[in-house]
Amino acid sequence: MAKSYEVDQAVAAMLQLAIPDYRFVTLEDDSADRPRRIDPHGTVWLRDGEPGEPDIDLSPPTYHYNHRIPVEIAAYVSSEPLRLVLDRMAGAIGAAIAADRFLGGLVSYLDVTALDLVNINVTGGQTQKGGMFDIIATYSTNSPL
């Protein structure tokens, strides 16, 4: 099994445990459609990660990756400010990552980028809020496959 696939699956498993109160959706490729509705509690979308170009050590051959895994979160209209709901969602994910920075020994380090907030405008509907960030898994492997 490819290391990049193992990392994607391990991150998905971690998030499913970290955010049981929110709808969790994995989108296995960039052309997949998101569900049209946001769960009343909030929805988290996880896309397959992109390992990018590795740094390479030649003897023995070792490939070092900074694997970026895109995460999108969205909050539905609620009695709380949408920003607060998004911060809580991102905070739960961040806490899970902080609790296991090495993904059970699978990676050298796990980190996140800053949350980028966006308004989600729906024709004829209320504005909703969403956010995007990347989980970055740093690891080394002896095969680029």
Backbone as ProteinMPNN parsed JSONL, in Angstrom:
{"seq_chain_A": "MAKSYEVDQAVAAMLQLAIPDYRFVTLEDDSADRPRRIDPHGTVWLRDGEPGEPDIDLSPPTYHYNHRIPVEIAAYVSSEPLRLVLDRMAGAIGAAIAADRFLGGLVSYLDVTALDLVNINVTGGQTQKGGMFDIIATYSTNSPL", "coords_chain_A": {"N_chain_A": [[0.847, -1.175, 0.0], [0.523, 2.226, -0.777], [2.346, 4.804, 0.826], [1.297, 7.398, 0.885], [-1.438, 6.913, 0.602], [-1.947, 5.448, 2.932], [-1.467, 7.465, 4.828], [-3.499, 9.332, 4.167], [-5.771, 7.754, 4.807], [-5.355, 7.273, 7.544], [-5.476, 9.881, 8.588], [-8.142, 10.494, 7.954], [-9.458, 8.598, 9.584], [-8.648, 9.529, 12.104], [-9.906, 12.058, 12.162], [-12.613, 11.342, 12.015], [-13.012, 10.235, 14.525], [-12.448, 12.444, 16.09], [-14.376, 14.377, 15.601], [-17.19, 13.692, 16.254], [-19.696, 14.888, 16.442], [-20.232, 16.25, 14.137], [-21.1, 16.18, 10.659], [-19.216, 14.083, 8.638], [-17.438, 13.888, 5.69], [-15.734, 12.161, 3.211], [-14.038, 12.969, 0.293], [-12.984, 11.395, -2.363], [-11.663, 12.173, -4.657], [-10.705, 15.091, -6.545], [-12.708, 15.764, -8.337], [-15.059, 14.951, -7.308], [-18.374, 15.534, -6.148], [-19.559, 17.727, -3.642], [-21.856, 17.088, -0.973], [-25.078, 18.596, -1.249], [-26.281, 19.792, 0.912], [-25.673, 21.281, 4.063], [-25.007, 19.874, 7.129], [-27.085, 20.402, 9.994], [-25.545, 20.662, 12.356], [-23.033, 21.105, 11.395], [-20.585, 20.526, 8.819], [-17.865, 18.572, 7.665], [-15.49, 18.294, 5.171], [-13.199, 16.134, 3.712], [-10.57, 15.932, 1.543], [-8.663, 13.834, -0.715], [-5.196, 13.743, -0.118], [-2.262, 15.541, -1.312], [0.868, 14.589, -2.063], [2.944, 16.04, -3.267], [6.098, 17.26, -4.629], [8.949, 15.415, -3.74], [11.723, 15.898, -1.444], [14.901, 14.508, -1.957], [17.085, 12.065, -0.72], [20.044, 10.456, -1.725], [21.555, 8.17, -0.983], [21.01, 5.821, 1.297], [18.318, 5.667, -1.185], [15.89, 7.93, -0.276], [12.78, 9.396, 0.158], [11.385, 12.443, 0.958], [8.481, 13.833, 2.089], [6.075, 16.523, 2.197], [3.067, 16.256, 2.754], [0.059, 17.463, 1.737], [-3.184, 17.765, 2.944], [-6.284, 18.643, 2.076], [-8.852, 20.28, 3.916], [-12.2, 21.103, 4.371], [-14.589, 23.037, 6.028], [-17.931, 23.673, 7.126], [-20.552, 25.696, 8.385], [-23.874, 25.72, 9.485], [-26.803, 27.795, 9.65], [-27.383, 28.825, 12.917], [-28.207, 29.163, 16.441], [-25.974, 30.203, 17.514], [-23.175, 32.365, 16.788], [-21.881, 31.966, 13.502], [-19.136, 31.999, 13.106], [-18.152, 31.232, 15.593], [-19.04, 28.573, 15.711], [-17.55, 27.484, 13.572], [-14.955, 27.922, 14.554], [-15.024, 26.203, 16.758], [-15.302, 23.727, 15.474], [-12.897, 23.619, 13.956], [-11.135, 23.773, 16.082], [-11.58, 21.323, 17.415], [-10.544, 19.535, 15.547], [-7.903, 20.467, 15.453], [-7.141, 19.899, 18.1], [-7.182, 17.093, 18.104], [-5.109, 16.579, 16.328], [-2.961, 17.752, 17.706], [-2.855, 16.0, 19.837], [-1.839, 13.688, 18.734], [0.675, 13.975, 17.119], [2.288, 12.402, 15.543], [0.829, 10.578, 14.244], [0.389, 7.975, 15.185], [2.939, 6.953, 14.732], [3.197, 6.803, 12.016], [3.904, 9.083, 10.569], [6.414, 11.719, 10.453], [5.765, 14.187, 11.461], [2.8, 16.054, 12.157], [0.813, 18.716, 11.164], [-1.067, 21.827, 10.889], [-2.386, 24.304, 8.607], [-3.312, 27.8, 8.71], [-6.735, 28.699, 9.383], [-8.82, 29.602, 6.792], [-11.358, 31.718, 6.31], [-14.527, 31.806, 4.605], [-17.407, 33.191, 2.968], [-20.346, 31.44, 2.2], [-22.423, 31.658, -0.319], [-25.742, 31.128, -1.178], [-28.055, 30.958, -3.727], [-31.085, 32.452, -3.163], [-31.049, 31.642, -0.558], [-29.903, 31.742, 2.885], [-26.843, 33.335, 3.837], [-24.057, 31.355, 4.523], [-21.317, 30.227, 6.531], [-17.992, 29.173, 5.861], [-14.896, 27.39, 5.985], [-11.436, 26.802, 5.172], [-8.566, 24.748, 5.336], [-5.322, 23.21, 5.459], [-4.121, 20.018, 6.36], [-0.934, 19.067, 7.191], [1.174, 16.506, 6.579], [4.237, 15.293, 7.391], [6.626, 13.114, 6.2], [8.849, 10.324, 5.524], [9.943, 8.034, 3.019], [11.026, 4.986, 1.406], [10.315, 4.617, -1.179], [8.92, 6.226, -3.999], [6.45, 5.477, -4.789]], "CA_chain_A": [[0.0, 0.0, 0.0], [1.303, 3.465, -0.867], [2.429, 5.572, 2.075], [0.372, 8.531, 0.795], [-2.783, 6.39, 0.85], [-1.999, 5.139, 4.366], [-1.567, 8.73, 5.552], [-4.857, 9.849, 3.947], [-6.716, 6.93, 5.558], [-5.133, 7.492, 8.975], [-6.01, 11.212, 8.919], [-9.604, 10.375, 7.914], [-9.872, 7.878, 10.794], [-8.444, 10.432, 13.234], [-10.936, 13.097, 12.158], [-13.913, 10.757, 12.331], [-13.082, 10.1, 15.987], [-12.314, 13.755, 16.73], [-15.533, 15.249, 15.366], [-18.388, 12.843, 16.14], [-20.924, 15.687, 16.405], [-20.367, 16.892, 12.834], [-21.134, 15.264, 9.523], [-17.878, 13.926, 8.07], [-17.523, 13.371, 4.33], [-14.461, 12.086, 2.49], [-14.178, 13.076, -1.15], [-11.797, 10.656, -2.751], [-10.921, 12.832, -5.726], [-11.083, 16.497, -6.648], [-13.887, 15.974, -9.177], [-16.25, 14.505, -6.58], [-19.267, 16.607, -5.726], [-19.908, 17.812, -2.234], [-23.306, 17.039, -0.742], [-25.674, 19.927, -1.43], [-26.758, 20.325, 2.184], [-24.779, 21.316, 5.212], [-25.661, 19.322, 8.301], [-27.393, 21.472, 10.953], [-24.469, 20.825, 13.337], [-21.809, 21.443, 10.675], [-20.084, 19.477, 7.936], [-16.43, 18.585, 7.393], [-15.115, 17.551, 3.968], [-11.778, 15.82, 3.63], [-10.183, 15.468, 0.206], [-7.4, 13.111, -0.785], [-4.043, 14.617, -0.02], [-1.304, 15.668, -2.415], [2.209, 14.529, -1.483], [3.842, 17.03, -3.859], [7.434, 16.815, -5.037], [9.747, 15.119, -2.553], [13.165, 16.105, -1.341], [15.438, 13.16, -2.113], [18.436, 11.672, -0.329], [20.401, 9.446, -2.707], [22.183, 6.948, -0.516], [20.113, 5.087, 0.405], [17.238, 6.526, -1.685], [14.829, 8.25, 0.682], [11.938, 10.474, -0.361], [10.813, 13.197, 2.078], [7.275, 14.517, 1.615], [5.173, 17.366, 2.977], [1.804, 15.812, 2.17], [-1.019, 18.404, 2.091], [-4.51, 17.153, 2.91], [-7.254, 19.738, 2.194], [-10.027, 20.115, 4.767], [-13.171, 22.193, 4.272], [-15.632, 22.949, 7.049], [-19.029, 24.612, 6.889], [-21.507, 25.793, 9.484], [-25.238, 26.05, 9.104], [-27.413, 28.82, 10.502], [-27.711, 28.309, 14.251], [-28.415, 30.22, 17.423], [-24.651, 30.741, 17.82], [-22.514, 32.968, 15.623], [-21.267, 30.949, 12.646], [-17.685, 31.998, 13.334], [-17.918, 30.441, 16.796], [-19.227, 27.173, 15.335], [-16.384, 27.108, 12.772], [-13.798, 27.848, 15.445], [-15.162, 24.981, 17.555], [-15.009, 22.604, 14.582], [-11.455, 23.63, 13.679], [-10.463, 23.492, 17.344], [-11.652, 19.882, 17.68], [-9.581, 18.906, 14.634], [-6.58, 20.855, 15.929], [-6.847, 19.172, 19.343], [-6.87, 15.705, 17.742], [-3.774, 16.582, 15.726], [-2.001, 18.027, 18.777], [-2.771, 14.821, 20.697], [-1.099, 12.618, 18.049], [1.456, 14.635, 16.072], [3.041, 11.434, 14.74], [-0.171, 9.711, 13.632], [0.687, 6.612, 15.608], [4.236, 6.541, 14.203], [3.152, 6.752, 10.549], [4.531, 10.276, 9.999], [7.403, 12.398, 11.292], [5.101, 15.302, 12.123], [1.499, 16.437, 11.625], [0.537, 20.106, 11.503], [-2.151, 22.429, 10.11], [-2.243, 25.692, 8.193], [-4.324, 28.672, 9.312], [-8.098, 28.609, 8.878], [-9.194, 30.664, 5.864], [-12.823, 31.8, 6.339], [-15.202, 32.27, 3.4], [-18.862, 33.174, 2.987], [-20.941, 30.545, 1.218], [-23.671, 32.273, -0.748], [-26.653, 30.234, -1.877], [-29.124, 31.719, -4.346], [-32.365, 32.3, -2.493], [-30.872, 31.128, 0.795], [-29.118, 32.564, 3.789], [-25.395, 33.176, 3.756], [-23.472, 30.45, 5.493], [-19.871, 30.418, 6.623], [-17.156, 27.998, 5.7], [-13.475, 27.617, 6.154], [-10.563, 25.82, 4.55], [-7.191, 24.679, 5.807], [-4.657, 21.973, 5.085], [-3.348, 19.239, 7.322], [0.338, 18.759, 6.537], [1.831, 15.321, 7.141], [5.633, 15.188, 6.955], [7.116, 11.747, 6.356], [9.881, 9.85, 4.592], [9.704, 6.67, 2.548], [12.085, 4.544, 0.498], [9.752, 4.467, -2.515], [7.992, 7.3, -4.334], [5.131, 4.883, -5.043]], "C_chain_A": [[0.893, 1.238, 0.0], [1.24, 4.23, 0.456], [1.433, 6.736, 2.046], [-1.066, 8.093, 1.075], [-2.958, 6.062, 2.34], [-2.191, 6.405, 5.19], [-2.971, 9.308, 5.401], [-5.873, 9.08, 4.788], [-6.579, 7.146, 7.062], [-5.67, 8.858, 9.422], [-7.539, 11.165, 8.929], [-10.116, 9.669, 9.175], [-9.743, 8.761, 12.031], [-9.564, 11.466, 13.303], [-12.307, 12.533, 12.488], [-14.089, 10.57, 13.834], [-13.109, 11.46, 16.681], [-13.573, 14.6, 16.627], [-16.831, 14.446, 15.23], [-19.692, 13.633, 16.024], [-21.187, 16.328, 15.046], [-20.423, 15.842, 11.738], [-19.75, 15.258, 8.875], [-18.001, 13.252, 6.716], [-16.125, 13.325, 3.737], [-14.771, 12.137, 1.007], [-12.896, 12.538, -1.75], [-11.066, 11.215, -3.958], [-11.471, 14.237, -5.9], [-12.307, 16.748, -7.521], [-15.173, 15.548, -8.478], [-17.073, 15.707, -6.119], [-19.482, 16.552, -4.23], [-21.413, 17.614, -2.11], [-23.869, 18.464, -0.788], [-26.138, 20.559, -0.125], [-25.671, 20.278, 3.231], [-25.574, 20.798, 6.399], [-25.952, 20.45, 9.29], [-26.304, 21.697, 12.007], [-23.171, 21.294, 12.693], [-21.328, 20.251, 9.871], [-18.597, 19.679, 7.704], [-16.186, 17.723, 6.162], [-13.608, 17.354, 3.978], [-11.495, 15.277, 2.236], [-8.908, 14.641, 0.299], [-6.251, 14.103, -0.776], [-3.163, 14.58, -1.258], [0.098, 15.669, -1.823], [3.162, 15.582, -2.037], [5.165, 16.422, -4.272], [8.288, 16.566, -3.794], [11.137, 15.732, -2.61], [13.754, 14.699, -1.32], [16.853, 13.07, -1.564], [18.802, 10.489, -1.215], [20.975, 8.148, -2.147], [21.892, 6.714, 0.962], [18.989, 6.004, -0.073], [16.127, 6.692, -0.646], [14.093, 9.478, 0.166], [11.221, 11.125, 0.816], [9.658, 14.057, 1.555], [6.678, 15.436, 2.672], [3.806, 17.224, 2.314], [0.677, 16.73, 2.661], [-2.376, 17.749, 1.889], [-5.539, 18.264, 3.13], [-8.472, 19.36, 3.048], [-10.907, 21.342, 4.564], [-14.214, 21.973, 5.361], [-16.703, 23.978, 6.735], [-20.0, 24.552, 8.059], [-22.843, 26.277, 8.946], [-25.764, 27.116, 10.051], [-27.792, 28.195, 11.843], [-27.927, 29.486, 15.194], [-27.082, 30.853, 17.828], [-24.086, 31.43, 16.583], [-21.776, 31.887, 14.822], [-19.758, 30.876, 12.856], [-17.333, 31.157, 14.558], [-18.041, 28.946, 16.497], [-18.02, 26.683, 14.536], [-15.132, 26.99, 13.638], [-13.843, 26.58, 16.306], [-14.821, 23.753, 16.709], [-13.506, 22.498, 14.322], [-10.668, 23.302, 14.942], [-10.474, 22.015, 17.69], [-10.66, 19.121, 16.796], [-8.159, 19.212, 15.102], [-6.183, 20.118, 17.201], [-6.491, 17.721, 19.057], [-5.469, 15.607, 17.147], [-2.713, 16.816, 16.793], [-1.812, 16.811, 19.685], [-1.966, 13.685, 20.06], [-0.353, 13.194, 16.85], [2.178, 13.67, 15.139], [2.123, 10.393, 14.106], [0.128, 8.239, 13.912], [2.0, 6.074, 15.061], [4.297, 6.488, 12.681], [3.887, 7.919, 9.899], [5.552, 10.853, 10.984], [6.77, 13.545, 12.069], [3.802, 15.627, 11.402], [1.203, 17.849, 12.092], [-0.622, 20.61, 10.643], [-1.762, 23.836, 9.678], [-3.347, 26.503, 8.877], [-5.678, 28.481, 8.626], [-8.406, 29.834, 8.031], [-10.716, 30.679, 5.777], [-13.377, 32.358, 5.035], [-16.704, 32.291, 3.655], [-19.338, 32.235, 1.892], [-22.297, 31.122, 0.876], [-24.488, 31.279, -1.56], [-27.781, 31.082, -2.438], [-30.444, 31.418, -3.659], [-32.257, 31.786, -1.07], [-30.038, 32.073, 1.629], [-27.631, 32.301, 3.581], [-24.933, 32.264, 4.877], [-21.979, 30.72, 5.512], [-19.161, 29.09, 6.459], [-15.709, 28.375, 5.925], [-12.687, 26.5, 5.503], [-9.194, 25.894, 5.206], [-6.615, 23.355, 5.335], [-4.058, 21.328, 6.325], [-2.077, 18.85, 6.577], [1.012, 17.615, 7.287], [3.233, 15.239, 6.545], [6.11, 13.765, 7.236], [8.159, 11.435, 5.297], [9.545, 8.404, 4.224], [10.822, 6.279, 1.594], [11.589, 4.33, -0.926], [8.816, 5.624, -2.82], [6.594, 6.776, -4.656], [4.495, 4.529, -3.749]], "O_chain_A": [[1.903, 1.282, 0.702], [0.198, 4.283, 1.11], [0.797, 7.032, 3.058], [-1.825, 8.822, 1.714], [-3.994, 6.367, 2.93], [-2.979, 6.424, 6.135], [-3.575, 9.73, 6.387], [-6.741, 9.687, 5.416], [-7.581, 7.196, 7.775], [-6.249, 8.978, 10.502], [-8.166, 11.736, 9.821], [-11.105, 10.104, 9.767], [-10.613, 8.752, 12.902], [-10.11, 11.723, 14.376], [-13.089, 13.187, 13.177], [-15.192, 10.729, 14.356], [-13.722, 11.609, 17.738], [-13.813, 15.454, 17.48], [-17.497, 14.517, 14.197], [-20.693, 13.095, 15.552], [-22.259, 16.893, 14.83], [-19.865, 14.753, 11.873], [-19.185, 16.316, 8.599], [-18.592, 12.178, 6.599], [-15.406, 14.324, 3.754], [-15.658, 11.434, 0.522], [-11.843, 13.167, -1.65], [-9.956, 10.777, -4.26], [-12.577, 14.537, -5.452], [-12.891, 17.83, -7.461], [-16.264, 15.764, -9.007], [-16.533, 16.75, -5.752], [-19.574, 15.479, -3.632], [-22.161, 17.934, -3.033], [-23.192, 19.417, -0.402], [-26.367, 21.767, -0.081], [-24.858, 19.354, 3.274], [-26.695, 21.244, 6.641], [-25.144, 21.37, 9.417], [-26.156, 22.814, 12.503], [-22.298, 21.826, 13.38], [-21.628, 19.104, 10.202], [-18.124, 20.808, 7.566], [-16.615, 16.57, 6.106], [-12.845, 18.289, 4.221], [-12.097, 14.295, 1.802], [-8.165, 14.737, 1.276], [-6.341, 15.179, -1.368], [-3.3, 13.716, -2.123], [0.489, 16.627, -1.156], [4.101, 15.979, -1.347], [5.327, 15.202, -4.263], [8.346, 17.409, -2.899], [11.656, 16.041, -3.682], [13.168, 13.793, -0.728], [17.713, 13.887, -1.893], [17.973, 9.607, -1.44], [20.878, 7.112, -2.804], [22.497, 7.374, 1.807], [18.724, 7.023, 0.564], [15.514, 5.72, -0.205], [14.71, 10.473, -0.216], [10.533, 10.449, 1.582], [9.85, 14.904, 0.682], [6.76, 15.172, 3.872], [3.451, 17.994, 1.421], [0.38, 16.771, 3.855], [-2.684, 17.244, 0.81], [-5.66, 18.778, 4.242], [-9.036, 18.274, 2.915], [-10.425, 22.474, 4.582], [-14.664, 20.849, 5.582], [-16.422, 25.025, 6.151], [-20.233, 23.493, 8.642], [-22.909, 27.135, 8.065], [-25.219, 27.311, 11.138], [-28.447, 27.153, 11.887], [-27.842, 30.647, 14.796], [-27.068, 31.93, 18.426], [-24.477, 31.113, 15.46], [-21.13, 31.009, 15.393], [-19.174, 29.794, 12.788], [-16.326, 30.449, 14.557], [-17.237, 28.147, 16.977], [-17.516, 25.589, 14.789], [-14.342, 26.061, 13.47], [-12.809, 25.959, 16.551], [-14.131, 22.846, 17.175], [-12.918, 21.424, 14.45], [-9.643, 22.623, 14.875], [-9.484, 21.497, 18.207], [-10.016, 18.175, 17.249], [-7.31, 18.322, 15.144], [-5.019, 19.752, 17.368], [-5.594, 17.169, 19.695], [-4.733, 14.663, 17.431], [-1.676, 16.153, 16.79], [-0.732, 16.614, 20.241], [-1.465, 12.813, 20.769], [-0.711, 12.929, 15.703], [2.63, 14.067, 14.065], [2.597, 9.432, 13.499], [0.12, 7.392, 13.019], [2.162, 4.86, 14.938], [5.341, 6.161, 12.116], [4.434, 7.775, 8.806], [5.555, 10.526, 12.171], [7.178, 13.844, 13.191], [3.712, 15.492, 10.182], [1.326, 18.152, 13.278], [-1.102, 19.892, 9.766], [-0.918, 24.479, 10.301], [-4.214, 25.939, 9.544], [-5.749, 28.145, 7.444], [-8.269, 30.967, 8.491], [-11.309, 29.751, 5.227], [-12.792, 33.256, 4.431], [-17.216, 31.51, 4.457], [-18.797, 32.235, 0.787], [-23.219, 31.08, 1.69], [-23.989, 30.669, -2.506], [-28.403, 31.848, -1.701], [-30.868, 30.265, -3.585], [-33.277, 31.518, -0.435], [-29.531, 33.08, 1.134], [-27.218, 31.204, 3.204], [-25.363, 32.388, 6.024], [-21.444, 31.368, 4.613], [-19.657, 28.037, 6.86], [-15.364, 29.551, 6.039], [-13.193, 25.396, 5.305], [-8.727, 26.969, 5.583], [-7.346, 22.483, 4.864], [-3.556, 22.009, 7.219], [-2.144, 18.356, 5.451], [1.368, 17.736, 8.459], [3.39, 15.128, 5.329], [6.011, 13.275, 8.36], [8.331, 12.165, 4.32], [8.949, 7.664, 5.006], [11.492, 7.146, 1.034], [12.357, 3.907, -1.791], [7.991, 5.976, -1.977], [5.655, 7.562, -4.781], [3.377, 4.014, -3.732]]}, "name": "protein", "num_of_chains": 1, "seq": "MAKSYEVDQAVAAMLQLAIPDYRFVTLEDDSADRPRRIDPHGTVWLRDGEPGEPDIDLSPPTYHYNHRIPVEIAAYVSSEPLRLVLDRMAGAIGAAIAADRFLGGLVSYLDVTALDLVNINVTGGQTQKGGMFDIIATYSTNSPL"}
